[in-house]
Structure formats: C-alpha cells, structure tokens
C-alpha cells in the first residue's frame, strides 16, 4: 500500500464521528462541463517527446554518420534537443494556461471584436489579469477582466492597487450592468481557486501534506499525553494538559473538515481543468460560493463552541516546555513534541468577502467603485471616438 493511500485511508482521517456533523460540507463538482485538459497528460507527452527526440537525433546522427554540430555525440544532441524543448515547453505552458485568451480575448484571436474592445479601454501601461473564461449567466455569455496598472507586461497574475474590472458581451461591447457585475465577480472569485495560475498544484500538495502530518503525529498523541502526564503536572501544567485532552477529538474533527475542503477544491479544479478552464456557469459558482459560506461559518462556530483557540494555546504551551527541556524525563520526546505542534497549529476558518443583501450576493464596495470608475472611463473613450469621427 502506498504512503498516500495509507494517509487517505487512516481511521483518524477517514472515519467521521458525531462532531463532524457540526461542520457543513462542500458539494461535488457539477456534471456536463466541457471536457478538461489534463496537465499530467501534457507533462507525460512533453517528457516522452523529449526523450524520443534526444535518442532519435543522437541515434540517427550516428547511424547516418552526420557530424554537423557534432550531433553524433550524445552531449551535442542533448544540448540541441534541450534548447528546443525549453522553448517548446514555454509555448505549451502558454497554450495550456491561455487557451480561452487566444480563442476569445486576444485581439487577433477568434473573437476580434472582443479583443479590440479589451484593447480600446486599456490605459497605457496596464496589463490584463491572467484569468480568462467565458462567464455564462442564464442564456448569455459574458467576458470579464481586470485592467492592472503598472504591471509591465501584457498579462499579469498580480492584482495591484488601482486595478479596475470591466464586463463585455460577446460582441466586444462593454456593459454597465451592476447586478451582472456582482454575479461576474462572484464567479471570478471562485475561479481563483480553480485556476491558481501556477505550474504546481498547491491545493493538492497542501491536502497531501496535511494528511501526512495528521497521520504521523496525532494518533499516538493521547497515549503520549498519558505517559507524560505526571511530568506535565509536576511543572504546573495540569490545567493545560486537561484542556488538550478534552479538545483533542474536536481538533481532529476540525482537521478532517480541513482535509474535506481541500479535497473538494481538488475535485472542482480537476473537473474544470485548473488553469485550462474554459467556461463558468453562474448556477454552479453560486452553489459553490454558498456552500463555502455555510462551511466557513460552521467552522467559525465550531471553533468557538469547542474553544479550539484555547486548546491550541494550551498545546503550544505544552510543546514549548517539551522543546526547552531536551534532557527532561519525557517519554518519546520527539513524537510528543511533534504531536503537540500539529495540534497547536491554527487553521483558518475561511473567508467570504461578499455580503448578502436582500437575497443577492454583493461584491465588496471597493470592487464596485473600481467597476464604476472603469465604466466612466469607457464612456469617456466612446465620447472621444464619437467626436473624432465627426471631425
């Protein structure tokens, strides 16, 4: 059995108890999505092609007695193929990350009206935020982007101060529609998890790392606390020890919920193709957003109800004394210290930055003001264009 499978199947990770019912769950990803591109297949094809090209070039040069550039030597063939594959890899990354950009948002792509519209309302020195998708609200498809000042290149993944969003229809016309803007920004905010903009899948890595820590350090901790109870009490830490013992089951349930949230994020990311996502449907993003809001609120209430902040502080105090007294009479000191450190680690409840007003989710005011500012600029650009045509 592999280590990762053992971590996923360990009872402490897998088996819920009554405490887990206090924490709201996230839904599974929707059906009927466009078929995603799989990054692992791209990587496999890239590496297989590299080795085929390398040994094919070297073997072919030796077989045909070609001495050009010294290709009949392995070192020369390696240098040539590695250089070519470096540029090929950069191109593949761009295609994988930006396929909707080149298809719809790029001014020379498949939707030139939209591409020209995006360029028209872009100030000098601004970049487009690198998260592109089709936003489907009802029966209509919309497009949404942020103009980021001072970013330098044409595209950026950093949302700097002063960035302003703008909505477009399929014909490249900007839209002054605040209810639609709130929906588009909600979809965009969820897409940040689905399209993290990195070569490494950090969410999957975080899930695996957390499961590994839990399985390694938490199962033996209750027994170690019992074995070291007298030592803690002699140091005047009996109250902290009792608090940690009492809070241990609740913190394990909280950890399990953290793993569940990360796992669901991985499943949604896989369903959409991560950075190669193409289309978002409002009803799906709304369902995910509201489930997150419910889950994060349940985590906040769970923390308060079971006094987990106090439990974490007590565990931190216990591990502090164990860490300082290296020569103390501790039983399995290293495992005890590691278990207390993991138990003491705080885990965020999660945040929702939207506010529900009269049954509708509203974007943060700063985002709404930024949208209004870009709409005003778009009106100004249109007015100048109309004046220039009359002259």
C-alpha positions, -999 to 999 in steps of 0.1 A, spaced: 0 0 0 14 34 -10 20 61 17 -5 85 1 -32 57 1 -24 49 37 -28 85 47 -62 88 29 -75 56 44 -63 61 80 -92 60 105 -83 94 120 -86 109 86 -114 88 71 -138 79 98 -162 108 109 -177 109 144 -207 129 157 -185 160 160 -181 161 122 -218 166 117 -214 201 131 -193 211 101 -210 219 68 -197 201 37 -189 213 2 -207 198 -29 -192 177 -56 -184 194 -89 -212 196 -115 -218 174 -144 -219 184 -181 -188 205 -180 -166 209 -211 -140 181 -212 -109 194 -193 -73 193 -205 -53 171 -181 -20 187 -171 -5 153 -163 -10 141 -199 7 172 -212 37 166 -189 39 130 -199 37 138 -236 63 165 -231 88 142 -214 82 113 -238 87 136 -267 119 149 -252 135 115 -248 123 103 -282 137 134 -298 170 131 -279 177 95 -286 163 98 -321 186 127 -330 216 111 -315 210 76 -328 201 90 -363 232 111 -365 254 81 -356 236 58 -379 238 82 -409 273 94 -399 262 130 -396 289 152 -380 271 186 -383 272 204 -349 287 172 -335 253 156 -334 268 122 -334 279 129 -298 254 125 -270 264 158 -254 257 178 -286 224 161 -292 214 167 -256 222 204 -259 203 209 -291 172 190 -280 172 206 -245 173 241 -261 144 233 -285 123 216 -257 128 246 -234 111 269 -259 85 242 -267 77 239 -230 72 276 -226 49 275 -256 29 246 -242 25 264 -209 11 294 -227 -13 273 -247 -24 254 -216 -29 285 -194 -43 308 -221 -64 288 -245 -95 310 -239 -74 341 -241 -61 332 -275 -96 319 -286 -117 348 -273 -98 376 -256 -68 381 -279 -73 408 -304 -61 386 -333 -79 355 -319 -113 340 -328 -133 369 -314 -116 400 -328 -144 423 -317 -139 414 -281 -101 416 -284 -104 451 -299 -128 461 -272 -105 450 -245 -76 470 -260 -97 501 -266 -105 506 -229 -70 498 -217 -48 527 -205 -11 529 -213 10 507 -190 -19 485 -179 -19 447 -181 -48 423 -182 -52 400 -152 -43 365 -163 -76 346 -156 -97 342 -187 -130 324 -191 -165 326 -206 -189 336 -179 -223 321 -186 -252 338 -168 -286 325 -178 -285 321 -216 -259 348 -222 -221 346 -224 -202 374 -209 -165 382 -206 -147 398 -176 -113 411 -170 -93 434 -147 -70 462 -160 -40 463 -137 -19 494 -137 19 494 -136 21 457 -142 45 460 -171 38 430 -195 6 424 -214 -6 399 -188 -1 396 -151 -12 374 -122 -9 401 -96 -40 422 -88 -23 455 -78 -39 485 -62 -59 506 -87 -69 476 -108 -103 481 -124 -127 455 -138 -149 457 -169 -176 435 -184 -181 428 -221 -207 410 -242 -198 386 -270 -196 415 -295 -170 433 -275 -193 460 -261 -187 470 -225 -216 466 -201 -229 490 -175 -248 464 -155 -241 463 -118 -263 433 -109 -245 414 -136 -211 427 -123 -218 413 -88 -225 379 -104 -194 380 -126 -171 390 -98 -186 361 -76 -178 337 -105 -143 352 -109 -135 349 -72 -144 312 -73 -123 308 -104 -92 319 -85 -92 285 -67 -100 267 -99 -72 285 -119 -44 292 -94 -20 304 -122 9 282 -110 28 253 -125 24 234 -92 -9 223 -78 -6 239 -44 -40 228 -32 -34 191 -39 1 195 -22 -15 211 8 -40 183 11 -14 156 9 9 174 34 -18 180 60 -29 143 58 6 132 62 12 154 93 -21 142 109 -15 105 103 21 108 115 17 128 147 -19 128 160 -28 90 165 -1 84 192 -6 117 210 -33 107 235 -12 78 247 19 100 249 0 126 269 -10 98 294 26 86 296 39 121 303 10 133 324 29 132 357 58 152 342 35 179 330 16 181 363 49 185 382 56 215 361 22 231 370 7 224 336 -22 201 347 -49 225 335 -33 228 301 -30 191 298 -67 186 307 -77 212 281 -56 195 254 -71 161 262 -106 174 262 -101 193 229 -83 166 210 -114 150 194 -128 183 183 -95 194 168 -92 161 149 -127 167 135 -117 202 125 -86 188 108 -108 163 89 -130 191 77 -99 210 65 -90 179 45 -125 177 31 -125 213 20 -91 208 3 -102 176 -13 -133 192 -27 -112 221 -41 -90 195 -59 -121 177 -73 -135 210 -86 -102 220 -101 -98 186 -118 -133 189 -132 -126 224 -147 -90 216 -159 -73 240 -134 -55 267 -155 -70 255 -187 -106 262 -176 -129 275 -204 -163 283 -190 -181 291 -158 -218 288 -152 -233 311 -126 -256 285 -111 -225 262 -104 -204 290 -90 -233 303 -68 -238 268 -54 -201 265 -46 -199 300 -31 -229 295 -9 -216 261 3 -183 277 12 -201 305 31 -220 278 51 -189 257 56 -168 287 68 -195 299 91 -198 264 106 -160 263 111 -161 296 129 -189 284 152 -172 251 158 -140 269 169 -160 290 194 -182 261 206 -152 238 214 -128 266 225 -102 254 200 -82 287 203 -77 279 240 -69 242 231 -43 254 206 -28 278 231 -26 251 257 -10 226 233 15 253 223 24 259 259 29 221 265 51 217 234 71 248 244 82 232 277 90 199 259 111 217 234 130 236 260 137 207 283 157 185 260 171 164 288 138 162 307 122 129 317 99 128 287 87 96 271 92 97 233 100 134 235 103 139 197 69 123 189 53 141 218 67 175 207 56 169 171 21 158 180 16 189 202 30 212 175 5 198 150 -24 201 174 -14 237 183 -13 248 146 -42 271 139 -62 265 107 -82 294 91 -119 291 91 -121 306 56 -134 340 44 -162 352 22 -158 388 10 -193 391 -4 -223 404 15 -258 390 11 -283 419 6 -320 411 0 -311 376 -11 -284 386 -36 -246 385 -31 -230 418 -34 -193 424 -42 -171 444 -18 -177 481 -22 -141 488 -33 -146 464 -62 -179 481 -72 -163 515 -71 -135 502 -93 -160 489 -118 -179 522 -118 -146 540 -124 -138 518 -155 -173 522 -168 -169 560 -166 -135 557 -184 -152 536 -211 -179 563 -216 -151 589 -219 -133 568 -246 -165 563 -265 -173 600 -264 -138 609 -277 -142 584 -305 -176 598 -315 -161 633 -316 -132 622 -337 -155 606 -362 -175 638 -366 -144 660 -373 
